[in-house]
Amino acid sequence: MAREVRGRVSHTEEVPEALRKAAQGQYVLRMNLVTEAGEVVSLLVQDGLTKVFEGAQLTSAGAVRANARVKATVDDDCALSSDRCVATQVDIEPVAGLTRIEAVRERAAIADAELDKGPDGAATGMKALGGDHAGDARDAADDLASRDKIKRQFIKGELTSLGSDKLVLADSRFGLRLGYARLDNSSYLAIAPEIDLHFGDEVALGLGLPLNIRAYADGFYDTHQIKFRQGDYATAADFARILRFLTVGKKEDQFFLNLSQLFAATIGHGAIVRRYSANLAGPQEPFGYNKRVGAQLDAYGKYGGFEAFTGDVVHPQHFLAGLAFVKPLGWISGPLHDTLGWTSLGLSAAADLEAPYTLQRGADGYPATGDSDVCPDPTVATCENGQPIVKETRRAQVVGVDLESKILKTENSDLKPYLDYSRLLDISNPTGVGAKASGGGGLTLGMLGRFNAGEVKVHAFRVVVEGRYFDGNYLPGYFDTFYEVQKYQFITGKADPGYQPKLRTILNRDAAHKRAGFYLEAAYQYNNGLALMAAYEDSFHVAGPADICSACTAQEKIVGSRNLTLHLEYPAYAWLQFFASFYRRSFDGAPVDTARLLGDNTLVYGAARLHLLWIFFINARVFRSWQADPALGEMKNLWGGDVDLEIGYEFDRSSRK
């Protein structure tokens, strides 16, 4: 016969030497529980005798920690007051934090259990709490009394991993991925040992070593010799991609550090940089490994702070962005501290120091594409494998100023209005004959709302509403998710060699053409797991010439400000983890056009991870993205994907279920 004891672990401790000897060397842990009935009991967890489950996964006794909510099974004939009952099974239940009611209940339970026992019972109670003095029970009660003032952390920042073309897992894992790759017209066995470590909710580290071993054409199948692909680790950027990610904190925390090849970056309110991704352009490597590792550092305090970002730590000139702000009312205390005290004034800037301006084109007018036969080429500005060759570059620079405050701050919600003005800077000598191309500016008035509901399993909501007014030779969110593709050709419809680089296209437009528009975004996340997101933006002519560019081609006259984004993800441990992103970019029709659902300006990214057996996983990825056609050079929308088998293990699993 057995019975169940439910409660929260107040703390754990090592057992006396006598108990360790009695366990014949097996690891023994004492967990002290405050039960739902208001009692304080002490149970033993012993390796070999106690089965410990975290969710559906069998784990070790070390997984039992303070503040965990557990269900323990003990023999019915074991006296809980003996302090020597060994639990036969412990189930660790998901918990997000200690609520006020729970803290008050536990405080009262401990105080009553210890102070009402009297001198004889006090000693046992003190052992349960790990104390040696009569005042320890009162101290423990006081500690819990202070904990009832601690609210669960308000969820803010991004609720999804939108902007990545790969599945970003929420749990710790290690594994060896095996797959097939067709590279350089040869067949390769692709191998990648990987490890992801999550240290609580604040620190995460991911490492991987992608290797490509030639299979045929003088490979191991023919010669039985191991030959690695040449050039895989020839530059600093090749070695940098071993770091998949290193994050400390979360976006909008007081300190946030993110070195990653997986995530997209936003600076400020997104008026200049919104979910910029450095790795959506160019040839796709096996397992989705990227050549660029970006870095973001945010920090703020009572009177101000900053955000800094580079899209490539090895070649930072590819993209740099930053924001510095002051909080002139940070000294305010009392009820206004959480509203007016957050008022801030900021200056922001972002720049691509080598933005394409003129492409190298053949006699047929098609862009030329770089490969190992022509790159490097000292006669052109940039020449990269799989990318259009750039004949001439200029600096694409956007600067801005913004003002924000808070009008509402409660335990479960806040509202933040903001006002941004930003401008695309002029460039000199765009054609080499002394001409000057001018950039325009834009004004954004927006509101950010964040809302949480629930205590243990939290529903988080994020809503962004923006109104915009801007010149024809400016575009809100200039550095966006697909900038690294559209900087070569600003695609606004069907693939065509006539598209010019983004900088040249925007600067060629008429500043007198005025537009008004809007941006709407809504995101939802449940219990740090399932997440949904949708965004839509559009604009329309309001003043000045009706034609945004009288001397431009038909492709260049499409404004490119109408965009739709849909996203769904579930990154937490389960038999299936997945994400899917759908983008319609720079289109001129309805948001959803079934007749042209997968046109050249529709992009799709998706990935799934299937847990087959205990240590076997299948990873699959599919994408429909813009890539440079190797023959024609123009950016075309092409399907791609990969599948691999992983031998590995997931551990320290999150409670995102």
HELIX and SHEET records of a PDB file:
HELIX    1   1 GLU A   17  ALA A   22  1                                   6    
HELIX    2   2 ALA A   61  ALA A   63  5                                   3    
HELIX    3   3 LEU A   80  SER A   82  5                                   3    
HELIX    4   4 ARG A  100  LEU A  115  1                                  16    
HELIX    5   5 GLY A  118  LEU A  129  1                                  12    
HELIX    6   6 GLY A  135  ARG A  147  1                                  13    
HELIX    7   7 PHE A  220  THR A  223  1                                   4    
HELIX    8   8 ALA A  236  ALA A  240  1                                   5    
HELIX    9   9 PRO A  286  GLY A  288  5                                   3    
HELIX   10  10 PRO A  316  HIS A  318  5                                   3    
HELIX   11  11 GLY A  334  ASP A  338  5                                   5    
HELIX   12  12 LEU A  340  TRP A  342  5                                   3    
HELIX   13  13 TYR A  483  GLN A  486  1                                   4    
HELIX   14  14 LYS A  502  LEU A  507  1                                   6    
HELIX   15  15 ALA A  554  LYS A  557  1                                   4    
HELIX   16  16 THR A  594  ARG A  596  5                                   3    
SHEET    1   A 7 VAL A  40  GLN A  46  0                                        
SHEET    2   A 7 VAL A  28  THR A  35 -1                                        
SHEET    3   A 7 ALA A   2  GLU A  14 -1                                        
SHEET    4   A 7 ARG A  69  ASP A  75 -1                                        
SHEET    5   A 7 GLN A  89  GLU A  93 -1                                        
SHEET    6   A 7 LYS A  51  GLU A  54  1                                        
SHEET    7   A 7 GLN A  57  THR A  59 -1                                        
SHEET    1   B21 LEU A 211  ARG A 214  0                                        
SHEET    2   B21 SER A 186  PHE A 199 -1                                        
SHEET    3   B21 SER A 172  LEU A 183 -1                                        
SHEET    4   B21 MET A 635  PHE A 651 -1                                        
SHEET    5   B21 PHE A 616  ALA A 628 -1                                        
SHEET    6   B21 THR A 602  HIS A 611 -1                                        
SHEET    7   B21 LEU A 576  ARG A 584 -1                                        
SHEET    8   B21 ASN A 563  TYR A 570 -1                                        
SHEET    9   B21 ALA A 531  ALA A 543 -1                                        
SHEET   10   B21 LYS A 514  TYR A 526 -1                                        
SHEET   11   B21 HIS A 459  ASP A 471 -1                                        
SHEET   12   B21 GLY A 441  ALA A 453 -1                                        
SHEET   13   B21 SER A 413  LEU A 424 -1                                        
SHEET   14   B21 VAL A 390  GLU A 404 -1                                        
SHEET   15   B21 SER A 344  LEU A 359 -1                                        
SHEET   16   B21 LEU A 320  VAL A 326 -1                                        
SHEET   17   B21 GLY A 304  THR A 310 -1                                        
SHEET   18   B21 GLY A 294  TYR A 300 -1                                        
SHEET   19   B21 PHE A 255  SER A 260 -1                                        
SHEET   20   B21 LEU A 243  VAL A 248 -1                                        
SHEET   21   B21 VAL A 203  GLY A 208 -1                                        
SHEET    1   C14 LEU A 211  ARG A 214  0                                        
SHEET    2   C14 SER A 186  PHE A 199 -1                                        
SHEET    3   C14 SER A 172  LEU A 183 -1                                        
SHEET    4   C14 MET A 635  PHE A 651 -1                                        
SHEET    5   C14 PHE A 616  ALA A 628 -1                                        
SHEET    6   C14 THR A 602  HIS A 611 -1                                        
SHEET    7   C14 LEU A 576  ARG A 584 -1                                        
SHEET    8   C14 ASN A 563  TYR A 570 -1                                        
SHEET    9   C14 ALA A 531  ALA A 543 -1                                        
SHEET   10   C14 LYS A 514  TYR A 526 -1                                        
SHEET   11   C14 HIS A 459  ASP A 471 -1                                        
SHEET   12   C14 GLY A 441  ALA A 453 -1                                        
SHEET   13   C14 SER A 413  LEU A 424 -1                                        
SHEET   14   C14 LEU A 408  LYS A 409 -1                                        
SHEET    1   D 2 ALA A 265  ILE A 267  0                                        
SHEET    2   D 2 VAL A 273  TYR A 276 -1                                        
SHEET    1   E 2 ILE A 427  SER A 428  0                                        
SHEET    2   E 2 LYS A 436  ALA A 437 -1                                        
END                                                                             
